Amino acid sequence: MVFKGIDTLILRVKNHSNSAVWYQEKLGLTPIFSDDEIRLTVMDTGGPPSLTLWQTDEPIHNSPSTCAYPIFRTDNAAKSRDELISKGVQVTDLITDSLVTYFQFFDLDGNVLEACQTHD
């Protein structure tokens, strides 16, 4: 194998500091590194990979059907969705099939995120 895994996922944001606060308050992620000069904050996701919020001056275009996005594991998708709703996060409906229950949600910049529960 050429690589040892994925180190970090990069999400482009309008303001890395504001986004770091959002990810901390809404998702409970912890910032582990921040640099205002290169305009990024790295968030601990609880295991590899980390999530890097990297500021850009370019317009951010996100489409759930064409963009890459992180999928967060959850033991209870409905409960996680309800918690995000209570925190004012925009979420989609739950979708359930024979393998998973999941929903998408969106950060301050409209970045697509997903939470997924696998069925045992």
MODAFEN-V769383 format. One record per residue. N is the residue number from 1. RES is the residue in three letters. SS is DSSP state (helix for helix, strand for strand, loop for the rest). PHI is phi as a letter, one per 40 degrees, with the letter a starting at -180 (NA if undefined). OMEGA is omega in degrees with one decimal (* if undefined). Layout:
n=N res=RES ss=SS phi=PHI omega=OMEGA
n=N res=RES ss=SS phi=PHI omega=OMEGA
This chain:
n=1 res=MET ss=loop phi=NA omega=-176.6
n=2 res=VAL ss=loop phi=c omega=-174.2
n=3 res=PHE ss=loop phi=b omega=179.3
n=4 res=LYS ss=loop phi=b omega=-179.4
n=5 res=GLY ss=loop phi=h omega=178.4
n=6 res=ILE ss=loop phi=c omega=-178.8
n=7 res=ASP ss=loop phi=c omega=-176.9
n=8 res=THR ss=strand phi=a omega=171.6
n=9 res=LEU ss=strand phi=b omega=-178.9
n=10 res=ILE ss=strand phi=b omega=170.3
n=11 res=LEU ss=strand phi=b omega=177.9
n=12 res=ARG ss=strand phi=c omega=-176.9
n=13 res=VAL ss=strand phi=b omega=179.5
n=14 res=LYS ss=loop phi=c omega=-179.7
n=15 res=ASN ss=loop phi=a omega=-174.0
n=16 res=HIS ss=helix phi=c omega=-179.8
n=17 res=SER ss=helix phi=c omega=178.1
n=18 res=ASN ss=helix phi=c omega=179.4
n=19 res=SER ss=helix phi=c omega=178.4
n=20 res=ALA ss=helix phi=c omega=177.1
n=21 res=VAL ss=helix phi=c omega=179.8
n=22 res=TRP ss=helix phi=d omega=-178.5
n=23 res=TYR ss=helix phi=c omega=177.8
n=24 res=GLN ss=helix phi=c omega=-176.7
n=25 res=GLU ss=helix phi=c omega=-174.4
n=26 res=LYS ss=helix phi=c omega=-174.3
n=27 res=LEU ss=helix phi=b omega=179.8
n=28 res=GLY ss=loop phi=g omega=177.2
n=29 res=LEU ss=loop phi=c omega=-177.4
n=30 res=THR ss=strand phi=b omega=175.2
n=31 res=PRO ss=strand phi=c omega=179.5
n=32 res=ILE ss=strand phi=b omega=177.1
n=33 res=PHE ss=strand phi=a omega=176.4
n=34 res=SER ss=strand phi=a omega=179.4
n=35 res=ASP ss=strand phi=a omega=-179.0
n=36 res=ASP ss=loop phi=c omega=-179.6
n=37 res=GLU ss=loop phi=c omega=177.7
n=38 res=ILE ss=loop phi=c omega=170.7
n=39 res=ARG ss=loop phi=g omega=175.5
n=40 res=LEU ss=strand phi=a omega=173.8
n=41 res=THR ss=strand phi=b omega=177.6
n=42 res=VAL ss=strand phi=b omega=-178.2
n=43 res=MET ss=strand phi=b omega=175.6
n=44 res=ASP ss=strand phi=c omega=-179.6
n=45 res=THR ss=loop phi=c omega=-178.2
n=46 res=GLY ss=loop phi=g omega=178.5
n=47 res=GLY ss=loop phi=i omega=-179.0
n=48 res=PRO ss=loop phi=c omega=-1.4
n=49 res=PRO ss=loop phi=c omega=171.4
n=50 res=SER ss=strand phi=c omega=178.3
n=51 res=LEU ss=strand phi=b omega=-179.1
n=52 res=THR ss=strand phi=b omega=177.2
n=53 res=LEU ss=strand phi=c omega=-172.5
n=54 res=TRP ss=strand phi=b omega=-175.7
n=55 res=GLN ss=strand phi=c omega=176.8
n=56 res=THR ss=loop phi=b omega=173.8
n=57 res=ASP ss=loop phi=c omega=179.2
n=58 res=GLU ss=loop phi=c omega=174.6
n=59 res=PRO ss=loop phi=c omega=179.0
n=60 res=ILE ss=loop phi=b omega=-179.9
n=61 res=HIS ss=loop phi=b omega=-179.1
n=62 res=ASN ss=loop phi=b omega=175.5
n=63 res=SER ss=loop phi=b omega=-179.5
n=64 res=PRO ss=loop phi=d omega=-177.7
n=65 res=SER ss=loop phi=c omega=-177.0
n=66 res=THR ss=loop phi=b omega=-177.1
n=67 res=CYS ss=loop phi=b omega=171.6
n=68 res=ALA ss=loop phi=c omega=179.4
n=69 res=TYR ss=loop phi=a omega=178.3
n=70 res=PRO ss=loop phi=c omega=174.3
n=71 res=ILE ss=strand phi=b omega=179.8
n=72 res=PHE ss=strand phi=c omega=175.5
n=73 res=ARG ss=strand phi=c omega=173.8
n=74 res=THR ss=loop phi=a omega=176.1
n=75 res=ASP ss=loop phi=c omega=-177.3
n=76 res=ASN ss=loop phi=a omega=-175.8
n=77 res=ALA ss=helix phi=c omega=-178.7
n=78 res=ALA ss=helix phi=c omega=179.3
n=79 res=LYS ss=helix phi=c omega=178.7
n=80 res=SER ss=helix phi=c omega=178.8
n=81 res=ARG ss=helix phi=c omega=179.0
n=82 res=ASP ss=helix phi=c omega=179.0
n=83 res=GLU ss=helix phi=c omega=178.2
n=84 res=LEU ss=helix phi=c omega=177.0
n=85 res=ILE ss=helix phi=d omega=-179.8
n=86 res=SER ss=helix phi=c omega=178.3
n=87 res=LYS ss=loop phi=c omega=176.4
n=88 res=GLY ss=loop phi=g omega=-179.5
n=89 res=VAL ss=loop phi=c omega=176.3
n=90 res=GLN ss=strand phi=c omega=-178.2
n=91 res=VAL ss=strand phi=b omega=173.6
n=92 res=THR ss=loop phi=c omega=175.3
n=93 res=ASP ss=loop phi=c omega=172.6
n=94 res=LEU ss=loop phi=c omega=173.9
n=95 res=ILE ss=strand phi=b omega=-179.2
n=96 res=THR ss=strand phi=b omega=170.6
n=97 res=ASP ss=loop phi=b omega=-175.9
n=98 res=SER ss=loop phi=c omega=-176.1
n=99 res=LEU ss=loop phi=b omega=-171.7
n=100 res=VAL ss=strand phi=a omega=165.4
n=101 res=THR ss=strand phi=b omega=-176.0
n=102 res=TYR ss=strand phi=a omega=173.0
n=103 res=PHE ss=strand phi=a omega=174.8
n=104 res=GLN ss=strand phi=b omega=175.2
n=105 res=PHE ss=strand phi=a omega=-168.0
n=106 res=PHE ss=strand phi=b omega=178.5
n=107 res=ASP ss=loop phi=c omega=-177.8
n=108 res=LEU ss=loop phi=d omega=-176.1
n=109 res=ASP ss=loop phi=c omega=-179.2
n=110 res=GLY ss=loop phi=g omega=176.0
n=111 res=ASN ss=loop phi=c omega=179.2
n=112 res=VAL ss=strand phi=c omega=175.2
n=113 res=LEU ss=strand phi=b omega=179.2
n=114 res=GLU ss=strand phi=b omega=172.7
n=115 res=ALA ss=strand phi=b omega=-173.6
n=116 res=CYS ss=strand phi=b omega=174.7
n=117 res=GLN ss=strand phi=b omega=176.7
n=118 res=THR ss=strand phi=c omega=178.0
n=119 res=HIS ss=loop phi=c omega=179.4
n=120 res=ASP ss=loop phi=c omega=*
